[in-house]
Amino acid sequence: MSPSPLPPELPGVEHRYITAPDGVRIHVAVAGPADGRAIMLVHGFPQHWWEWHRLIGPLADDGYRVLAPDLRGAGWSDAPRGPYPKAVMAADLLAALDQLGVARTWVAGHDWGGLAGSLLALLNPERVAGFAGFNTVAPWVKLDATWLRHAPAFLYQYPLAAPGIGPRLIGAPKQRYLRRVNSWVGGDYRWPEADAKLYLDRWRDPARAYAGSQWYRTFQASEWLPWARGEYDGIRAEIPMRWVTGLRDPVVTPVLHRGYEEHASDITFEHIPGVGHWIVEEAHDLVLERLRSFLQE
């Protein structure tokens, strides 16, 4: 593996590294006062912590301690061999809280980061004050005819999850498949090329291309069916949960949130017309406003 360049610099951000329970090194971008209330911002695929860069400064200026980790396999965190269970990613987030001295945090997540963040909240409720999900889901699956009609939207994941094929698609020199997915789920929005380069360049590393494929393969092979059978249905969320979904996303749609209210005591849903899957970047002012409102409740 070639030497990794340093993370991009952002005013006020300090780059910290913690060690997960299995020895994997996890990168966390940290900003804001050490004694401020904490909020953890968890990215999706194929992004890394930089997905939240327009929100980190404003939230830190508001007095919050902002933690933006790179999930294992992404960004500047280690990319080990083996499966990538989302509960293990949640354990990485918990280790970051422990080692950075954060007793309790609010969590916001997008895409896969929402799954890891919601699992952190469900499995460690004493450590999470509230959860906000942006174009993401929780490990609650209502497997019925409505879900089955929506299932073709997930077909794009199978090439990414396929052994051999997935890593080649993710790490290809021109990364055409990832760029097509960016276009398809984004509605009218495309990442600025500078951001696209920051994201996609990291996945050209063979270890990270393998890891990205494993995010999908682990989900398809060993996670979604146990979730559909109710693995987490017995855990009720007693913290406030907010779900904000851009309606131009063809994959993560309100259909997937049916029945969530059965598992949570304080939950609301908001649907944003004209915004696609990359809501954190496309509608960053809206996301910032929703987070500020949530944190002040």
C-alpha beads as a LAMMPS data file, in Angstrom:
LAMMPS data file: protein, C-alpha beads

297 atoms
296 bonds

1 atom types
1 bond types

-500.0 500.0 xlo xhi
-500.0 500.0 ylo yhi
-500.0 500.0 zlo zhi

Masses

1 110.0

Atoms # bond

1 1 1 0.000 0.000 0.000
2 1 1 1.321 3.437 -0.905
3 1 1 1.753 6.005 1.888
4 1 1 -1.530 7.747 2.683
5 1 1 -1.699 11.522 2.209
6 1 1 -2.802 13.505 5.222
7 1 1 -6.492 14.361 5.664
8 1 1 -7.528 17.669 4.109
9 1 1 -7.188 20.609 6.450
10 1 1 -10.227 22.467 7.746
11 1 1 -9.921 25.499 10.051
12 1 1 -10.464 24.569 13.679
13 1 1 -10.271 20.810 13.073
14 1 1 -7.849 18.528 14.891
15 1 1 -7.204 15.024 13.554
16 1 1 -7.224 12.339 16.225
17 1 1 -6.779 8.576 16.012
18 1 1 -8.318 6.072 18.404
19 1 1 -8.018 2.296 18.624
20 1 1 -11.085 0.088 18.179
21 1 1 -11.585 -3.009 20.378
22 1 1 -10.023 -5.231 17.703
23 1 1 -6.995 -2.970 17.209
24 1 1 -8.197 -1.132 14.090
25 1 1 -7.131 2.513 14.020
26 1 1 -10.034 4.933 13.521
27 1 1 -9.584 8.542 12.388
28 1 1 -11.788 11.234 13.947
29 1 1 -11.907 14.886 12.925
30 1 1 -12.575 16.901 16.090
31 1 1 -13.595 20.555 16.453
32 1 1 -15.182 22.874 18.992
33 1 1 -14.698 23.402 22.717
34 1 1 -13.693 20.353 24.756
35 1 1 -16.421 21.078 27.310
36 1 1 -19.187 21.606 24.744
37 1 1 -22.109 19.262 24.282
38 1 1 -21.020 16.629 21.769
39 1 1 -22.457 15.810 18.372
40 1 1 -21.091 12.988 16.225
41 1 1 -21.496 13.279 12.437
42 1 1 -21.228 9.929 10.630
43 1 1 -20.694 9.787 6.864
44 1 1 -21.930 7.394 4.190
45 1 1 -20.441 5.683 1.133
46 1 1 -18.361 6.582 -0.777
47 1 1 -17.618 9.625 1.342
48 1 1 -15.601 10.122 4.507
49 1 1 -15.590 12.744 7.267
50 1 1 -15.272 15.550 4.694
51 1 1 -18.941 15.006 3.792
52 1 1 -19.769 17.170 6.821
53 1 1 -17.147 19.869 6.292
54 1 1 -19.682 22.664 5.688
55 1 1 -21.389 21.895 9.009
56 1 1 -18.426 21.251 11.303
57 1 1 -17.335 24.879 11.629
58 1 1 -20.803 26.355 12.248
59 1 1 -21.641 23.709 14.869
60 1 1 -18.288 24.215 16.582
61 1 1 -18.900 27.977 16.554
62 1 1 -22.238 27.284 18.266
63 1 1 -20.242 25.762 21.124
64 1 1 -20.651 22.069 20.326
65 1 1 -17.872 19.490 20.494
66 1 1 -18.027 18.077 16.964
67 1 1 -16.763 14.556 16.205
68 1 1 -16.633 13.425 12.579
69 1 1 -15.173 9.899 12.381
70 1 1 -14.131 7.929 9.338
71 1 1 -15.872 4.560 9.415
72 1 1 -13.492 1.605 9.238
73 1 1 -12.335 1.087 5.669
74 1 1 -12.997 4.709 4.690
75 1 1 -11.056 7.944 4.700
76 1 1 -8.057 7.793 7.015
77 1 1 -9.213 4.895 9.186
78 1 1 -7.655 1.459 8.780
79 1 1 -9.100 -0.929 6.196
80 1 1 -8.726 -4.474 7.588
81 1 1 -9.549 -7.692 5.773
82 1 1 -12.713 -9.556 6.692
83 1 1 -16.404 -8.689 6.956
84 1 1 -17.705 -5.254 7.926
85 1 1 -20.721 -5.706 10.241
86 1 1 -22.452 -2.433 11.001
87 1 1 -22.572 -3.360 14.702
88 1 1 -18.757 -3.441 14.638
89 1 1 -18.770 0.017 13.049
90 1 1 -21.046 1.113 15.901
91 1 1 -18.522 -0.328 18.378
92 1 1 -15.843 1.799 16.678
93 1 1 -17.982 4.889 17.319
94 1 1 -18.390 3.884 20.955
95 1 1 -14.622 3.455 21.283
96 1 1 -14.170 6.973 19.877
97 1 1 -16.478 8.347 22.577
98 1 1 -14.603 6.448 25.276
99 1 1 -11.128 7.456 24.170
100 1 1 -12.037 11.081 23.472
101 1 1 -13.654 11.414 26.890
102 1 1 -17.214 11.975 25.673
103 1 1 -19.829 10.652 28.103
104 1 1 -22.879 11.333 25.907
105 1 1 -23.421 12.624 22.383
106 1 1 -26.031 13.490 19.830
107 1 1 -25.585 11.528 16.606
108 1 1 -26.356 12.474 13.013
109 1 1 -25.831 9.944 10.236
110 1 1 -26.169 9.699 6.477
111 1 1 -26.432 6.518 4.390
112 1 1 -24.352 3.713 5.999
113 1 1 -23.362 6.186 8.699
114 1 1 -26.990 6.337 9.736
115 1 1 -27.073 2.582 10.235
116 1 1 -23.887 2.622 12.302
117 1 1 -25.126 5.627 14.266
118 1 1 -28.575 4.186 14.928
119 1 1 -26.982 0.944 16.117
120 1 1 -24.769 2.946 18.473
121 1 1 -27.946 4.520 19.864
122 1 1 -29.881 1.247 20.155
123 1 1 -27.060 -0.757 21.721
124 1 1 -25.731 2.009 23.990
125 1 1 -28.733 4.215 24.829
126 1 1 -27.022 5.746 27.861
127 1 1 -24.364 7.256 25.556
128 1 1 -26.668 8.859 22.955
129 1 1 -28.899 11.871 23.652
130 1 1 -30.678 11.826 20.298
131 1 1 -30.344 10.614 16.703
132 1 1 -30.949 12.383 13.386
133 1 1 -30.902 10.354 10.177
134 1 1 -30.519 11.955 6.752
135 1 1 -31.435 9.710 3.792
136 1 1 -30.672 6.628 5.789
137 1 1 -32.337 3.762 7.626
138 1 1 -32.224 1.862 10.923
139 1 1 -31.913 -1.935 11.318
140 1 1 -35.719 -2.216 11.393
141 1 1 -36.988 -3.936 8.239
142 1 1 -40.684 -4.409 7.465
143 1 1 -40.480 -7.299 5.014
144 1 1 -43.799 -7.292 3.191
145 1 1 -45.227 -6.773 -0.301
146 1 1 -44.478 -3.045 -0.217
147 1 1 -40.824 -3.714 0.629
148 1 1 -40.573 -6.375 -2.073
149 1 1 -41.893 -3.941 -4.690
150 1 1 -39.136 -1.536 -3.657
151 1 1 -36.401 -4.211 -3.613
152 1 1 -35.252 -3.638 -7.258
153 1 1 -33.906 -0.248 -6.157
154 1 1 -31.165 -2.161 -4.320
155 1 1 -29.922 -4.041 -7.389
156 1 1 -27.089 -1.542 -7.878
157 1 1 -25.535 -2.947 -4.692
158 1 1 -24.955 -6.438 -6.078
159 1 1 -22.053 -5.514 -8.391
160 1 1 -20.470 -3.593 -5.511
161 1 1 -20.882 -6.595 -3.202
162 1 1 -19.666 -9.232 -5.683
163 1 1 -16.309 -10.873 -4.838
164 1 1 -13.607 -9.645 -7.181
165 1 1 -15.978 -7.463 -9.205
166 1 1 -16.892 -5.083 -6.383
167 1 1 -13.344 -4.076 -5.449
168 1 1 -12.485 -3.602 -9.129
169 1 1 -15.486 -1.303 -9.667
170 1 1 -14.729 0.710 -6.545
171 1 1 -10.987 1.008 -7.152
172 1 1 -11.034 1.392 -10.946
173 1 1 -8.869 4.235 -12.285
174 1 1 -11.846 6.226 -13.614
175 1 1 -14.408 4.846 -11.110
176 1 1 -17.211 5.133 -13.648
177 1 1 -19.579 2.948 -11.637
178 1 1 -19.325 5.109 -8.531
179 1 1 -19.827 8.237 -10.606
180 1 1 -22.925 6.730 -12.234
181 1 1 -24.335 5.910 -8.810
182 1 1 -23.548 9.484 -7.704
183 1 1 -25.577 10.742 -10.650
184 1 1 -28.463 8.256 -10.342
185 1 1 -29.283 8.784 -6.662
186 1 1 -28.485 12.489 -6.608
187 1 1 -31.330 13.885 -8.673
188 1 1 -29.962 17.090 -10.169
189 1 1 -27.061 17.271 -7.714
190 1 1 -23.487 16.217 -8.445
191 1 1 -20.544 16.539 -6.086
192 1 1 -18.216 19.400 -6.947
193 1 1 -15.230 17.803 -8.671
194 1 1 -12.887 18.797 -5.840
195 1 1 -15.072 16.904 -3.359
196 1 1 -15.528 13.954 -5.736
197 1 1 -11.748 13.680 -6.016
198 1 1 -11.321 13.794 -2.238
199 1 1 -13.832 10.974 -1.848
200 1 1 -12.988 8.724 -4.771
201 1 1 -9.200 8.937 -4.589
202 1 1 -9.247 7.189 -1.208
203 1 1 -11.132 4.199 -2.636
204 1 1 -8.476 3.538 -5.294
205 1 1 -6.331 2.018 -2.567
206 1 1 -6.843 -1.785 -2.955
207 1 1 -7.422 -2.299 0.765
208 1 1 -10.139 0.352 0.778
209 1 1 -11.711 -0.908 -2.436
210 1 1 -11.975 -4.312 -0.749
211 1 1 -13.420 -2.691 2.388
212 1 1 -16.030 -0.735 0.435
213 1 1 -17.167 -3.907 -1.293
214 1 1 -17.379 -5.628 2.077
215 1 1 -19.679 -2.905 3.448
216 1 1 -22.233 -4.090 0.879
217 1 1 -21.363 -7.791 0.888
218 1 1 -21.681 -8.090 4.656
219 1 1 -25.056 -6.355 4.526
220 1 1 -26.390 -8.526 1.711
221 1 1 -24.958 -11.819 2.975
222 1 1 -25.429 -11.696 6.724
223 1 1 -27.236 -8.593 8.006
224 1 1 -30.454 -7.645 6.249
225 1 1 -32.226 -10.997 6.666
226 1 1 -31.637 -11.226 10.453
227 1 1 -32.797 -7.610 10.683
228 1 1 -35.937 -8.500 8.700
229 1 1 -36.518 -11.396 11.097
230 1 1 -36.539 -8.956 13.979
231 1 1 -33.001 -9.001 15.384
232 1 1 -33.415 -5.455 16.727
233 1 1 -37.199 -5.265 17.019
234 1 1 -37.033 -5.908 20.757
235 1 1 -34.899 -2.829 21.398
236 1 1 -37.086 0.241 21.789
237 1 1 -35.501 3.645 21.226
238 1 1 -36.332 5.952 24.127
239 1 1 -34.280 8.852 22.764
240 1 1 -35.640 11.430 20.287
241 1 1 -35.186 10.317 16.669
242 1 1 -35.586 12.518 13.596
243 1 1 -35.583 11.235 10.009
244 1 1 -35.120 13.698 7.145
245 1 1 -35.344 12.294 3.608
246 1 1 -34.765 13.945 0.243
247 1 1 -37.485 12.577 -2.019
248 1 1 -35.372 12.439 -5.191
249 1 1 -33.416 9.533 -3.725
250 1 1 -34.633 6.392 -5.577
251 1 1 -33.183 4.006 -2.955
252 1 1 -33.751 5.429 0.529
253 1 1 -37.400 6.442 0.384
254 1 1 -40.130 6.843 3.037
255 1 1 -41.272 3.305 2.162
256 1 1 -38.307 2.009 4.170
257 1 1 -39.347 3.911 7.298
258 1 1 -42.743 2.236 7.642
259 1 1 -43.263 0.849 11.125
260 1 1 -40.412 2.779 12.754
261 1 1 -42.872 4.481 15.089
262 1 1 -43.523 1.052 16.633
263 1 1 -39.902 0.977 17.856
264 1 1 -39.410 4.522 19.141
265 1 1 -41.053 6.714 21.764
266 1 1 -40.242 10.089 20.172
267 1 1 -39.887 9.983 16.399
268 1 1 -40.711 12.320 13.522
269 1 1 -40.272 12.165 9.747
270 1 1 -39.693 15.007 7.289
271 1 1 -39.699 14.647 3.491
272 1 1 -37.841 17.218 1.386
273 1 1 -38.991 17.605 -2.254
274 1 1 -36.382 18.288 -4.911
275 1 1 -33.414 16.897 -2.925
276 1 1 -31.633 13.620 -3.645
277 1 1 -29.556 11.138 -1.697
278 1 1 -26.607 13.490 -1.092
279 1 1 -28.738 15.697 1.142
280 1 1 -25.896 16.646 3.516
281 1 1 -23.991 18.291 0.681
282 1 1 -26.824 19.389 -1.601
283 1 1 -28.933 20.951 1.168
284 1 1 -26.280 21.621 3.804
285 1 1 -27.998 24.799 5.026
286 1 1 -31.223 22.860 5.582
287 1 1 -29.371 20.033 7.339
288 1 1 -27.571 22.544 9.574
289 1 1 -30.852 24.239 10.463
290 1 1 -32.504 20.909 11.285
291 1 1 -29.563 19.871 13.473
292 1 1 -29.524 23.191 15.320
293 1 1 -33.263 22.929 15.930
294 1 1 -32.908 19.327 17.135
295 1 1 -30.020 20.141 19.455
296 1 1 -31.957 23.013 21.008
297 1 1 -35.118 21.019 21.735

Bonds

1 1 1 2
2 1 2 3
3 1 3 4
4 1 4 5
5 1 5 6
6 1 6 7
7 1 7 8
8 1 8 9
9 1 9 10
10 1 10 11
11 1 11 12
12 1 12 13
13 1 13 14
14 1 14 15
15 1 15 16
16 1 16 17
17 1 17 18
18 1 18 19
19 1 19 20
20 1 20 21
21 1 21 22
22 1 22 23
23 1 23 24
24 1 24 25
25 1 25 26
26 1 26 27
27 1 27 28
28 1 28 29
29 1 29 30
30 1 30 31
31 1 31 32
32 1 32 33
33 1 33 34
34 1 34 35
35 1 35 36
36 1 36 37
37 1 37 38
38 1 38 39
39 1 39 40
40 1 40 41
41 1 41 42
42 1 42 43
43 1 43 44
44 1 44 45
45 1 45 46
46 1 46 47
47 1 47 48
48 1 48 49
49 1 49 50
50 1 50 51
51 1 51 52
52 1 52 53
53 1 53 54
54 1 54 55
55 1 55 56
56 1 56 57
57 1 57 58
58 1 58 59
59 1 59 60
60 1 60 61
61 1 61 62
62 1 62 63
63 1 63 64
64 1 64 65
65 1 65 66
66 1 66 67
67 1 67 68
68 1 68 69
69 1 69 70
70 1 70 71
71 1 71 72
72 1 72 73
73 1 73 74
74 1 74 75
75 1 75 76
76 1 76 77
77 1 77 78
78 1 78 79
79 1 79 80
80 1 80 81
81 1 81 82
82 1 82 83
83 1 83 84
84 1 84 85
85 1 85 86
86 1 86 87
87 1 87 88
88 1 88 89
89 1 89 90
90 1 90 91
91 1 91 92
92 1 92 93
93 1 93 94
94 1 94 95
95 1 95 96
96 1 96 97
97 1 97 98
98 1 98 99
99 1 99 100
100 1 100 101
101 1 101 102
102 1 102 103
103 1 103 104
104 1 104 105
105 1 105 106
106 1 106 107
107 1 107 108
108 1 108 109
109 1 109 110
110 1 110 111
111 1 111 112
112 1 112 113
113 1 113 114
114 1 114 115
115 1 115 116
116 1 116 117
117 1 117 118
118 1 118 119
119 1 119 120
120 1 120 121
121 1 121 122
122 1 122 123
123 1 123 124
124 1 124 125
125 1 125 126
126 1 126 127
127 1 127 128
128 1 128 129
129 1 129 130
130 1 130 131
131 1 131 132
132 1 132 133
133 1 133 134
134 1 134 135
135 1 135 136
136 1 136 137
137 1 137 138
138 1 138 139
139 1 139 140
140 1 140 141
141 1 141 142
142 1 142 143
143 1 143 144
144 1 144 145
145 1 145 146
146 1 146 147
147 1 147 148
148 1 148 149
149 1 149 150
150 1 150 151
151 1 151 152
152 1 152 153
153 1 153 154
154 1 154 155
155 1 155 156
156 1 156 157
157 1 157 158
158 1 158 159
159 1 159 160
160 1 160 161
161 1 161 162
162 1 162 163
163 1 163 164
164 1 164 165
165 1 165 166
166 1 166 167
167 1 167 168
168 1 168 169
169 1 169 170
170 1 170 171
171 1 171 172
172 1 172 173
173 1 173 174
174 1 174 175
175 1 175 176
176 1 176 177
177 1 177 178
178 1 178 179
179 1 179 180
180 1 180 181
181 1 181 182
182 1 182 183
183 1 183 184
184 1 184 185
185 1 185 186
186 1 186 187
187 1 187 188
188 1 188 189
189 1 189 190
190 1 190 191
191 1 191 192
192 1 192 193
193 1 193 194
194 1 194 195
195 1 195 196
196 1 196 197
197 1 197 198
198 1 198 199
199 1 199 200
200 1 200 201
201 1 201 202
202 1 202 203
203 1 203 204
204 1 204 205
205 1 205 206
206 1 206 207
207 1 207 208
208 1 208 209
209 1 209 210
210 1 210 211
211 1 211 212
212 1 212 213
213 1 213 214
214 1 214 215
215 1 215 216
216 1 216 217
217 1 217 218
218 1 218 219
219 1 219 220
220 1 220 221
221 1 221 222
222 1 222 223
223 1 223 224
224 1 224 225
225 1 225 226
226 1 226 227
227 1 227 228
228 1 228 229
229 1 229 230
230 1 230 231
231 1 231 232
232 1 232 233
233 1 233 234
234 1 234 235
235 1 235 236
236 1 236 237
237 1 237 238
238 1 238 239
239 1 239 240
240 1 240 241
241 1 241 242
242 1 242 243
243 1 243 244
244 1 244 245
245 1 245 246
246 1 246 247
247 1 247 248
248 1 248 249
249 1 249 250
250 1 250 251
251 1 251 252
252 1 252 253
253 1 253 254
254 1 254 255
255 1 255 256
256 1 256 257
257 1 257 258
258 1 258 259
259 1 259 260
260 1 260 261
261 1 261 262
262 1 262 263
263 1 263 264
264 1 264 265
265 1 265 266
266 1 266 267
267 1 267 268
268 1 268 269
269 1 269 270
270 1 270 271
271 1 271 272
272 1 272 273
273 1 273 274
274 1 274 275
275 1 275 276
276 1 276 277
277 1 277 278
278 1 278 279
279 1 279 280
280 1 280 281
281 1 281 282
282 1 282 283
283 1 283 284
284 1 284 285
285 1 285 286
286 1 286 287
287 1 287 288
288 1 288 289
289 1 289 290
290 1 290 291
291 1 291 292
292 1 292 293
293 1 293 294
294 1 294 295
295 1 295 296
296 1 296 297
